[in-house]
Amino acid sequence: MNPDAFDDARSRIAAAYSPDSVRSLGTDLIERLSSHLAELQRREHSVLNWAPPADNLPVARETLNSQTELSQESLSERFQELIDLAIGRGHNLHHPRYIGHQVPASIPIAGLFDALGAITNQVMAIYEMGPWITSIERALVERWGAEIGLTPGTFDGLVTHGGSLANLTALLTARNTVFPESWQRGVFDGKQLPVLVAHADSHYCVTRSAGILGIGTENCLKAKLDQQRRIDPQALDEQLAQLRRDNRPILAVSAAACATPIGAFDQLNDIADVCRRHDVWMHVDAAHGGAVSMSKRHRHLIAGIERSDSFICDAHKMMFVPALCAFVFYREKAHRYAAFQQDAPYLFDPSTPGMAEIDSGVSTVECTKRAAVYGLWGVWSLFGTQIFSDLVDVTFEMTQIFNRKLEAAEDFVPLHQPQANIQVFQYLPSASYGLNDAEVGELNRRIRWKLIESGKFYIVQTHLDGRAALRTTLMNPLTTEDDLNELMDEVRTSAAALLKE
Ligand SMILES: Cc1ncc(COP(=O)(O)O)c(C=O)c1O
């Protein structure tokens, strides 16, 4: 590199690293975001700024053709342009009429803490790479585990990038503990493949884990459900007894608290009894429902979770912090080291053995891991646990209110009694239209598209017992009864237009 080119490169780098730019662009960004959030709370703008990929992709590609050198003024203009694009084409989860997926209108202040972690690039693998972020992560594992009912000092846990990876990590730990040679020798090794017995409505990541762990998705067996779509403990007992009689190795039972389709909570104490009777590892996917531990009103829904061998909770669902921030808990402390029985001498220094207790990399898929808990830590430390209880209580209560409205309306039918903040329902046009079940399902699907394209609401669609239906998850604590009334009216208006076509 010639000296002039080197100097030019250095001066461009200096511009990109300018603390003054952080100040001026950061101030603009915060100003813009705060106005945007206020507008959304006033129900301005579309919920989803819907545009098909054919519209978005060319614009996204064009943004990459940026100039290499910008004056301070043009940098600021370009920055504003990019922010406008991101906001104008994004999904407005903070709109009170976003009632869609299990992803929350996150507490905005949590994002400020995440920005702190991102701008200063706090990462972890071993303690010395991120002493503070490692410490707050450990403190949160200890504290949340104790809130859930685990005995302080006897359990352990970790944080990872999402519920799917959390379930995989916990089930890998189960596999390595139940079949201790599997890590080195693999699960095949001339023996019969183990089975994983999972809630029949498990999130797809549980079956996917069976595929990744080498036992095969066909060996992920469904546990029978009762009328309320919870694992039937008696049927589970019989299923495990039969598997034992057949000499089938059992990796684990994977229960749900709650399961994705309708938010049904398994009866965890009964399942723990069954698992203990058959000496089977009990795992609970509490990605959505783990946060009920914070609510006096609803914590009974996960009673017995503290008896499972492992369970997971997503803070980026019902703790209302930005994605991704998922926790894995092990009832027995030693299990934290069972997932990855590996040496990385350049990282894990044998002269400081005590550090392995706190190093994150020994227990996670990730080596370098982002500061995933900054948002949760910030909110918890500012507002205490009450805010988490309030968020669960309000969103669960609003779902009960919605359920009662659907029950009371002649042209709607709720397809279950909600235990959580998930409600599946159908719009049923009057009998005079003479639609069969499949046509009602098709109508509901088309209603949803109309709603989404209108930008007025965002809800999702699902299938329940072969019926296409509408599904809402109350993930914004600012959604009001009026919003729900208007949702029902909007469904009616869309249906009327569709039925006229
Ligand atoms: C019960 C359950 N488990 C796991 C997951 C997957 O979590 P993530 O999207 O964080 O990977 C979900 C997602 O909605 C879920 O509902």
The ligand as a MOL file (V3000), in Angstrom:
LIG
                    3D

  0  0  0     0  0            999 V3000
M  V30 BEGIN CTAB
M  V30 COUNTS 16 16 0 0 0
M  V30 BEGIN ATOM
M  V30 1 C -43.2220 -22.7490 22.4930 0
M  V30 2 C -42.1180 -22.1950 21.6240 0
M  V30 3 N -40.9020 -22.7480 21.6750 0
M  V30 4 C -39.8820 -22.2860 20.9300 0
M  V30 5 C -40.0600 -21.2390 20.0670 0
M  V30 6 C -38.9120 -20.7710 19.2210 0
M  V30 7 O -38.3340 -19.6580 19.8040 0
M  V30 8 P -37.3750 -18.6800 18.9640 0
M  V30 9 O -38.2300 -18.0670 17.9190 0
M  V30 10 O -36.8630 -17.7360 19.9890 0
M  V30 11 O -36.2800 -19.5290 18.3640 0
M  V30 12 C -41.3120 -20.6240 19.9800 0
M  V30 13 C -41.5350 -19.4750 19.0720 0
M  V30 14 O -42.5800 -18.9130 18.9730 0
M  V30 15 C -42.3730 -21.1200 20.7790 0
M  V30 16 O -43.6000 -20.5870 20.7400 0
M  V30 END ATOM
M  V30 BEGIN BOND
M  V30 1 1 1 2
M  V30 2 1 2 3
M  V30 3 2 2 15
M  V30 4 2 3 4
M  V30 5 1 4 5
M  V30 6 1 5 6
M  V30 7 2 5 12
M  V30 8 1 6 7
M  V30 9 1 7 8
M  V30 10 2 8 9
M  V30 11 1 8 10
M  V30 12 1 8 11
M  V30 13 1 12 13
M  V30 14 1 12 15
M  V30 15 2 13 14
M  V30 16 1 15 16
M  V30 END BOND
M  V30 END CTAB
M  END
